[in-house]
Amino acid sequence: MVIADDQALVRAGFRKLLEVDPEIEVVAEAGDGLEAVEAVRRLQPDVVLMDIRMPGVDGIEATRRLGDRKTPTRVLILTTFGLTDYVYEALRAGASGFLLKDSPAEELLAAVRIVARGDALLDPSITRAVIEEFRRKPRRPNDLAQKLERLTARELEVLQGLARGLSNAEIAAELVVGDGTVKTHVARILQKLDLRDRVQAVIFAYESGLTEAVAALDVGRWWAHRSTRSRWRRFTISQSRHSDRTVRTKRSRSRSPSARAPASG
């Protein structure tokens, strides 16, 4: 992996922490984003530990350049609390996750492993703040909403959960299904929407307008409105982590579906 930070002492500290793990090898250090991009091009590491604020080419631009090159190297952003706007831009640039600089050593090691194996990482301490940043940003006009028609009703529910920053276990608890089932749904969502990881799925959910549609209608009504199918569907709508209700929708030319009474579980 490569460590990119403009402070030599910080880089040395991270190297010492990371090299405790025999499976992690730090192959290079970079003092700015340009050096990081060049190191990745030359060495093709699995992961870059990238600081956001660096002189010259910063971490966001470096991440964007790596994304443009279609490199398999994944970027783990390092940040301090309160820089959610920077994190938002970094995620849109193609970062696979972010971690607070003051996270414990074991969390740093775990984060590197998670990102290296192809998963995404959202530090729970600032995930909610980043999601709020997504909500404040204007949705750019594009055809992303049309791609949502590729998803089943259940997959839309799972995508909604991802957009709220929920883990697979939390989504499973809300939908009353197994963790493995949610994992399968996530994999299918990424495949159908041609997304790399769950971080990109969160971005897609907000920029496609799914979260706006959910807020205005709820997933069941939205799905019935968008779908051209004519059969009955029954699925659970999760309004919060502790409140579930079941709705039954029917495709109809004359009127939209209505929510039934809450299910007893």
Beta strands, then each sheet from edge to edge (+ up, - down):
strand 1: 2-4
strand 2: 28-30
strand 3: 47-51
strand 4: 74-79
strand 5: 97-100
strand 6: 121-122
strand 7: 233-240
strand 8: 243-249
sheet 1: 2+ 1+ 3+ 4+ 5+ 6+
sheet 2: 7+ 8-
end
